[in-house]
């Protein structure tokens, strides 16, 4: 009886939050689902019911397949690089050396920058006429002439990935550093006295403490990378030749540039479904890793 009263009180206290979430999230989501089954325009009529025509037309289009490939390429490479670099930097900052506190503070700066500022900064660095990257490469003798890094399909995606990694690897590094602080010193000392080398200590002592936090970082960064918009919009607008156009940019073009609200809504829901599936898979892996650790 006492437990039931506590449960009822908890639901009553959560009721205002649930109402706000329903109004802010539930209603727009329901309206987006409705729009996805119509041929509604952004400006004009409400649109007629067309069934799954928007979904079939979009999933079978070359633009969708190309945007999906670009999004997957960006997400996989950027998240993988951020995880690797973040762990290495976290291991470095976990060591004792002079200036460690200053370096930890400086490392936060790229992550603290707004994405718009970060994208503008890297766009200036990649500028084909006066960019710092071209100047450095030519002065070091590594390049004969200035290159248009964002104007060539072969280099534009790599340039975007570098910009994203530079901004977001500090988040992974901070998460890894926090996890490394929890590794018992006596276990590491015991492994060292038993003759374990640096790789063996990392593999069998340190890594088990990093798996859970890194899975959280993996979920967060994958979701953010998969729905990237502002970085690509500012640096390349999805070009050249749509080689860097992500799914989020395709949604923007469909819904706002071409004013096809129904098609844009269906594409937005597909992206939401993909992200939900990825997040669910990651959470399942986290539970599995936690179960094995227990």
Buried (B, 14 or more C-beta within 10 A) or exposed (E): EEEEEEEEEEEEEEEEEEEEEEEEEEEEBEEBEBBBBBBBBBEEEEBEEBEEBBBEEBBEBEBBEBBBEBBBBBBBBBBBBBBEBBBBBBBBBBEEEEEEEEEBEEBEEBBEBEBEEBBBBBBEBBBBEEBEBBBEBBEEEEBEEBBBBBBBEEBBBBBBBBBBBBBBBBBBBBBBBEBBEEBEEEBBEEBBEEEBEEEEBBEEBBEEBBBEBBBBBBBBBBBBBBBBBEBBBBBBEBBBEBBBBBBBBBBBBBBEEEBBBBBBBBBBBBBEEBBEEBBEEBEEBBEEBEEEEE
